[in-house]
């Protein structure tokens, strides 16, 4: 009786693992990423194993229910969009090439966001769909591929005009000194001319 209970418990523990393993072992073999700052990059396990594995682990909508996907779009600005197309192994046959597509927003307010449209499948099984908030690891992975944070550019632009204005103020104040000097010289000349004129007029009055 004890052995039967132990066997049932072992099956209950291993069953989810055996179901999840084929999904990961037979998952996408490559991904094509494109978007602002990224020149259509194709990731494969042969040349970009670390990058592709990170993308699949964080963003891909596995059949096994990994992550929380919601129907509602997250609040706030999403920022620039990046397209990802995952490709399945060629052994599926020339007449059955599945491609799973996603939209990734690595710089959305509140953290990176992933969207997967409904109706997509992997080996005939429906994938999860909807919106998912991802960790900062997805943002870092996209930045490693070339994605640039627009907020960083905005902050830099907001600082530059102030620095430029300060520089112009210093330059303008320096450029104003010759004008002040010229005015002072002009006033001095006028005072001198007036004094000379008064001096010449005094003998005539005598």
HELIX and SHEET records of a PDB file:
HELIX    1   1 UNK A    2  UNK A   25  1                                  24    
HELIX    2   2 UNK A   49  UNK A   58  1                                  10    
HELIX    3   3 UNK A   90  UNK A   92  5                                   3    
HELIX    4   4 UNK A  136  UNK A  145  1                                  10    
HELIX    5   5 UNK A  150  UNK A  205  1                                  56    
SHEET    1   A 6 UNK A  38  UNK A  44  0                                        
SHEET    2   A 6 UNK A  30  UNK A  35 -1                                        
SHEET    3   A 6 UNK A  82  UNK A  87 -1                                        
SHEET    4   A 6 UNK A  99  UNK A 105 -1                                        
SHEET    5   A 6 UNK A 113  UNK A 116 -1                                        
SHEET    6   A 6 UNK A 130  UNK A 133 -1                                        
SHEET    1   B 2 UNK A 121  UNK A 122  0                                        
SHEET    2   B 2 UNK A 125  UNK A 126 -1                                        
END                                                                             
